Structure formats: C-alpha cells, structure tokens
Amino acid sequence: MAGAAPDTPIRSLPSWAHQEANQIPEEAISALETYKKKDPAKVVVRFKAVGNAPIMKQNFYKITASNRFQAVIQFLRKELGWKTGDPLFTYINLAFSPAPDDTVSNLFKSFATDGHLIVNYSTTAAWG
Amino acid sequence: MSTYGARHYNSQATFSTPASTTLFRRLTWEGTVPLEVRVDSKELPANSDRGLECYYVQAPRVSYLPLLMPEIRRFLMDVVFDEAAAEILKEDEWWFESEDGIPMKWHWSIGLIYDNHAISHSLRTTRVAISGVPLKLTLHLASPPSDKLLLSPSVEACKQAFMGQLKEADFIRWGNTKRMTSLRKAEQDGIWEGIKEHNFDDFWRVASKVTPTTAPTRTQSPPPSSASVHGRPPSADPGNVPDRDGAYSVRCIPVRVYLPDGPILQDLVPPMVEDGSPNTLGQYLATHIPLLFPLQPPPPPPSRTNPNPQAPAVQQLAYALIQGVLAPPEAEMAWLGACLAGADGWVNVCVGLVR
C-alpha cells in the first residue's frame, strides 16, 4: 500500500480469511492412488439381440472391467458393422440403459447373472 | 433460491410419507449451488458487450445443465451478443468446462457436479475451501469434446439418461424395474416435468411410487414429535411387520461413491448387515474404501494400571459429502436412500481428503 509503513497493518483480516491449508497426509494420497489404479481384470459380457436386431455369431466376449460402458457400445457397433448414426439401443438385463460413463466393472458387480453381464441390444427403443 | 416451491408446503401430495422423510426430501430438493458462467473470452463473437459476459445463477442441486441453457442463452442474447452473432451461434455446440479443464457432463445433476468439483479441486488448491463459493464454469461456444461429454446437450437426451438412472436405481432396490415400468406414460413424463419446473409436489407425486418410504404406508401415525425425526423408523422396530415398500426392505440401496479426480465406485449395498443391524455409512465406507476410512480399532483390555482404556486415535483421512452436507458415519444407508438420494434415486457420496 502506498504510504503505509510496512510494519503497521492497517487492518488485520480474521485468521480464517488467509489461513493456508495444511498438506494432505501422504497416507491419504497413496490410498487415493490405490483406488485410482485401473482394474486389469476381464469380465464376460454376453450380447443378446432384441426384436429384429441382427444376431451375433459370437456373443460372449471378455472385456476389460475398467472400460466404460461407452466402450462396450462402440465395440458392439463395430461388430455389427453399424455406421455412425445407425440407431442402436443397449440395455442391461432387459431392464434399463446404463449411463455411458459407468464402468463395466461397476455394472458387473451390481447386475451380473451367473457370471455374465447381459447386454441386450435393439434397433428401436425397447424399454425407454 | 430459497423461494422455490415454498408456497406448496401444505399440499397433501406426499400424504403417506412420514413428515420427517418429507422434511429431508424437501431440504434435498430445495438445495441450491452458486454457479458463475463466463463465456470463453477467446470465443466471444465480434461486437459482444465485453465485461458483461458473466452470468451468476443459484441453481437447484437436482437440476441439470441442459435445463439451465434457456436462461443462460436468454441472458447472452439480450445483453452480450449482437443480432448478427446470435444468428450464427449454434446452441447444440455449447459446452461447459470447469476451471480445472474438465468438461461438465450433461447427465450429472448440478449438485453432483458441484460436490465432485469441490472434492477434486481441493487436491490442487492450498486455500481452505469455503462452502458457498461459486463453481466457475467456462462456457464454450463451439467444438464440444463429444468423447468426454458422451451425450448431446439436448434436454431430450438428458431426460433419457435421467429415466435410465431411475430404472437402474429401481433394479438395484428390487431386482426388477416393475415399479418404474408400471408408471403410465403421463406419470413418467410428469416426473421429468417436476425436475424441469422444479416442482416438489409434481415430482414426488410420482416419485413416491418408486422410492421406498421410511415407515409403513398403511399406518397413519400421528405427526412425529421432534424426537422421532431423528429416531429409527417404525418399520425397523421389532414386532412391526416389515413394510414391503419400506426403505429397510429393499435388496440394496443405489449408491455411488465419487473419489477426487476420477474413480466412481458402485457396489451392492444391503440395508442391513449380517448381525441384523442397519448398515451405516461408516461401515459401508470402511468395507469398500478401508484405506481412506480405516476401522476404529477396539480399545485394549482394561488393566490394573489402566482400568478405562481408550481406543487408539485413528487419524481421519477423508470425509463424506452427501448433497453437499458432511455426512455422519452413523447415518443408515437405507435412510439415506429414502431421504437424501438425488432425484434420480441415487445416493451420491463424494469423498474428500482431509488436510
């Protein structure tokens, strides 16, 4: 401040206003790193056609659990030879469409049937 | 803002739900967060009124960014952009980015976006987080990173994602989606209209058909005293027949745990644990992320020199935010599912690291 002597604080702020936060403990950071590690395990995904969607010759695939569901949708589109814009609707257990950013691992833990995650696919909205 | 829906307080829409449950649902519903939306200065069209390109809004936690777009657009068109610019701009290319450079998902509720940013951003800042600080969002007017946003910014896509989440929550609770699929089309649309219009009664008129209650719906108990607000729900008392739709009768509670900067954990969360007592947030976190929530060890056995031993202190490494509120470890998961879930039925637990 111009004019103010350096050692005469004009007005001191309350302590909380300029409090520097402590460091996060190393233990917490390393715990977080552990949970951030991607699960390299693979799980079995079983594709089942609904309605007049084409049937796949092979319908069991091992997919890395840390993938997002979006990757499963893209894989399925490629296998079916679907072009961008071709309609494809995907469901778990004939019941709901998961969020595309959900991981295969999370879906498998909650919804697997007999060790398979069942993904239904349809060319029209079925349980929308 | 606090005025949302206040005039509907005395309506009878949630007549079969205990007052304490309705209170917490109301508090959840009325929760808002401050947002600061600033158009990326490099993308401002020619002749824009610079210096005004910032918009502040107190947005409902249960709402979604696509639902805020009309309001933001109206402001920009009226105040910032000139007519020529307004004509070329394509709203379906607009997208939001946090100050950490993370694109904001269209299908996450605004409350979740806020809390998730808070726990992630606090890793990087040395300032003490002060609650109520606006979340700074940069609005970009072109080139959305579709691979990260995953969904189009349309209200319709947001609605579909929302309905998908409601059904997934239904499946987690009961092992099927019968409650959701038995809703009539008008009811399914009504639940989304309730979100869009931020109308508590319209939303809960339908949502109460799919969300478990904390008390048997058939007993019309007198208004609870202040003590029972925090007490155990009657359905969990011994001697009472467990209610089929009760919060403690579900198979599992729809819960997601968000860790700073990334991983989202979802697992089956039963309402009761093996010894028949209710599953608590503390137990759940200690089971699933024990490195961040270590179990409190028991005190050592008493001895002559130390007749009343204390349990060794465990350093607290992390905390849990639910709807922006610091959640106590003794909170019961079933209760959280009935009272503090988001509008999509999911209990979002945002875990932050303690400094």
HADDOCK unambig.tbl for C-alpha pairs under 7 A between the chains (distance, minus, plus):
assign (segid A and resid 19 and name CA) (segid B and resid 128 and name CA) 6.90 0.50 0.50
assign (segid A and resid 20 and name CA) (segid B and resid 126 and name CA) 6.17 0.50 0.50
assign (segid A and resid 20 and name CA) (segid B and resid 127 and name CA) 5.57 0.50 0.50
assign (segid A and resid 20 and name CA) (segid B and resid 128 and name CA) 6.55 0.50 0.50
assign (segid A and resid 21 and name CA) (segid B and resid 126 and name CA) 5.32 0.50 0.50
assign (segid A and resid 21 and name CA) (segid B and resid 127 and name CA) 5.51 0.50 0.50
assign (segid A and resid 21 and name CA) (segid B and resid 128 and name CA) 5.20 0.50 0.50
assign (segid A and resid 21 and name CA) (segid B and resid 355 and name CA) 6.65 0.50 0.50
assign (segid A and resid 22 and name CA) (segid B and resid 355 and name CA) 5.14 0.50 0.50
assign (segid A and resid 23 and name CA) (segid B and resid 355 and name CA) 5.49 0.50 0.50
assign (segid A and resid 24 and name CA) (segid B and resid 353 and name CA) 6.92 0.50 0.50
assign (segid A and resid 24 and name CA) (segid B and resid 354 and name CA) 6.35 0.50 0.50
assign (segid A and resid 24 and name CA) (segid B and resid 355 and name CA) 4.46 0.50 0.50
assign (segid A and resid 25 and name CA) (segid B and resid 355 and name CA) 6.83 0.50 0.50
assign (segid A and resid 28 and name CA) (segid B and resid 292 and name CA) 6.31 0.50 0.50
assign (segid A and resid 28 and name CA) (segid B and resid 317 and name CA) 5.73 0.50 0.50
assign (segid A and resid 28 and name CA) (segid B and resid 353 and name CA) 6.79 0.50 0.50
assign (segid A and resid 31 and name CA) (segid B and resid 291 and name CA) 5.45 0.50 0.50
assign (segid A and resid 31 and name CA) (segid B and resid 292 and name CA) 6.19 0.50 0.50
assign (segid A and resid 36 and name CA) (segid B and resid 263 and name CA) 5.79 0.50 0.50
assign (segid A and resid 95 and name CA) (segid B and resid 177 and name CA) 6.35 0.50 0.50
assign (segid A and resid 96 and name CA) (segid B and resid 164 and name CA) 5.60 0.50 0.50
assign (segid A and resid 96 and name CA) (segid B and resid 167 and name CA) 5.70 0.50 0.50
assign (segid A and resid 96 and name CA) (segid B and resid 168 and name CA) 5.84 0.50 0.50
assign (segid A and resid 97 and name CA) (segid B and resid 164 and name CA) 5.20 0.50 0.50
assign (segid A and resid 98 and name CA) (segid B and resid 164 and name CA) 6.20 0.50 0.50
assign (segid A and resid 98 and name CA) (segid B and resid 165 and name CA) 6.84 0.50 0.50
assign (segid A and resid 98 and name CA) (segid B and resid 168 and name CA) 6.94 0.50 0.50
assign (segid A and resid 99 and name CA) (segid B and resid 161 and name CA) 6.55 0.50 0.50
assign (segid A and resid 100 and name CA) (segid B and resid 150 and name CA) 6.78 0.50 0.50
assign (segid A and resid 106 and name CA) (segid B and resid 265 and name CA) 6.63 0.50 0.50
assign (segid A and resid 106 and name CA) (segid B and resid 266 and name CA) 5.25 0.50 0.50
assign (segid A and resid 106 and name CA) (segid B and resid 267 and name CA) 6.56 0.50 0.50
assign (segid A and resid 109 and name CA) (segid B and resid 267 and name CA) 6.06 0.50 0.50
assign (segid A and resid 110 and name CA) (segid B and resid 267 and name CA) 5.87 0.50 0.50
assign (segid A and resid 110 and name CA) (segid B and resid 268 and name CA) 5.76 0.50 0.50
